[in-house]
Structures are given as structure tokens and as C-alpha cells.
């Protein structure tokens, strides 16, 4: 059944589409895009800044929604995500002159459709969750690990494109894009067997663990070849999303077509192995990560895990690495020394506590926290992404002031 959008909802969408286009064409936004291109080429003149609002969208996006139909509200949310940062917070979110539509491509590791049980907090927000693991003892359940499954829902993708085109394509064009390819093997393992079993299996069944990791890495490479054959890859050289709150702007990858995985950005992390020694990471994890990572044209690595213990012998040896996450648990000074003068971007993730905890912004504390990074990253190419803020206590001015303080400290010390 074809979904339709009412005339009333269409009027709202067209109004927002016009607003996004105006922001996209502004000189301020065009300069931001030029800054991103220079930054990702390690030729930038200043650190870039982004505040992710997805984790507190209930306070910022949902109250603004005026559309009544479900499909229209989804489009409306997408439009707000395209420009609200620019409008409210003054960070470096680049506003696109198009509305992005991505392929609907499910990927099911080992063919195991893992169920998730959710729970809500006191405000009714669904935050907590638990995976219903399919694998317990690896030796006993190894036969459950089948080939990974994947496919593309062309009909669903075409329907999303058609809805946007009918609503506002003459104002803000709908464009089919692909964002960076994200592959996080140990995350999938935790979903399938839980962290305790994943870690114990390396000790109890080292050969089976290697076999499992090798099988998964081969599945991923087969998935990549399938993407190429199905012509599902598109350039990642503009405002496509690069995982961890960044963007793909680059002149170092093909911009007219992307026929192979080596033509696009990739992303990987391994938060779940923070409890491993560097040697165990090197034995059980890194060889398979490297096999996958080598496929990408450019790579961004890391999330919350402190990368410094596995940097020198492992992550730092990846030859296509362009961005590395420097999380609140990372040794900033060590990583600043390692990245100084390199073509790897120091992608800092500040603590979310300053913005997300309490109603009053501790401006002195924010300055001290940011100054520590600015000093540690001297001589590096620096980027800030503020992630994992689950509430701004409905205070948009507080979030804007937070970004202003970061800019003030950059102006003072950079």
C-alpha cells in the first residue's frame, strides 16, 4: 500500500525544506564545508566541533514536530536533524543542500537474529536493554554460528525516496547516498554471546575463537564483494555521515562513483575488549580487524575504548587510518605525542558530564577540561565531538553556551 502525506503535513515539510536549503546556501555554511574539507585533509586551521543531539532528541526535536502522519513525522525529524545544530547550537554541523536517503541494507552476523529486551527510565525513555544471547558455551553452541545474512530492501528505499520527492523535492532534492561502512566485530559477539562468554572463550577455546573470528572476517569481505556487485556503494566524499559524529568530506576518494569498498570511508571500534591485555588484543582481535580495515579507502577508528594501550603495536600501524577516537578514558598526552605531525586526526570525545549532568553549566570546569585537550593535542589535527549527552535539562541555551566556551578556549590557546 502506498503511503501518502496530507496537504497539511506537506506544507510543514516544505517550510522546513526551504529553511534547510537557505541554511545550506548561506556563506557561513559554505565556509564550514570548506573548513571540513581542509580539516579531513589534515590541512585545517582550526579544530572542528560537533554536538550530537540524537541522544537528547526528545528534548529538542520531538517538541517541534507538527506533522500528524507517521511517515511525514519521520521526514520532519530528518529535516530537523539536518539543520537544528546549525540553528540552535552554532557548532560545525554542515547543512546539506539535499535530503539524504540511504539504502535499507540489513546485516545479520552469523545469521543469528538476536532479540533485545528494553526497559524505560523514570521519564519513559527507552534506554536500558538486554540481548537474549544465542550462544552460551562456545564449544557446545559453535554449530549455531552460520554464515552471516544480508540483503537490500529496494522497495522500502524507493518508497522513502518517493515520499520525500513528492513532498519537497522541488525545493530540497532527495538524494540517495551511502554513509561510511561501519563494522564492529566484537560488538556483534557481545550481542550473540555476552561479554563474559566472549572473554572466557578466548581462554577456554582459543582455537574455536580464532575460527569464529576468521569466519566472521571472511563473511564481512563477502558482504563487501556483494555490495560492489549490487552497485550499492556511493561516494563518501561530502556531507555523508562518518560514524562517531563526523563527516566524510575529502578529495582523496572518488567523488563521482564508488565501485569498490576501497573507494569509501570505513569505521571500526572494539569497545568490548577494553578488559583485554594488549597482547591478547593483538592475538585474538587485531588480525581480523586489520583484514577488514585494509579494505577501506580511509578509516576512522574507536569509540569509548581507550586506544592508547593498543596503539603502538596495533591500531597505529593501520596505513589508511585518518581519525582515531580519543575518549574520556584515553591518555590524551600520550596520544598527542603519537599523533603530533601525523596525518591522523585527534578525534576528541569530551566527557558528557559537564553538559549532561545538572542544570547549571560549570563553565570553569568545561574550560579546564577543554584546555587539557588543547594542550595535549598541540601539533595535532584536532576535532571535538560531544557524544553521549542524554539530557540538556531542556536548556538549549546551555548547550549553545557549551559550544561557545569550546570556541573561546580554541581562540585562546590554539
Secondary structure, DSSP 4 states (H G I P E B T S, - for coil): ------HHHHHHHHHHHHHHHHHHHSHHHHHHHHHHHHHHTT--SS-EEEE--GGGHHHHTGGG----SHHHHHHHHHHHHHHHIIIII---PPPPSSEEEE----EEGGG---EEEEEE-TTS-EEEEEEE-S-SSHHHHGGG----EE---HHHHHHHHHHHHHHHTTTS-EEEE---EE--HHHHHHHHH-HHHHHHHHHH-HHHHHHHHHHHHHHHHHHHHHHHHTT-----SSS-EETTTEE---SSS-SS---SGGGSEEEE--GGGTTS-HHHIIIIIHHHHHHHHTTSSEEEE-SSS--GGGTTTTGGG-TTEEEEEE-TTS-HHHHHHHHTTSSSEEEE---THHHHSSSS--HHHHHHHHHHHHHHTTTS-EEEEE------TT-HHHHHHHHHHHHHHHHHH-
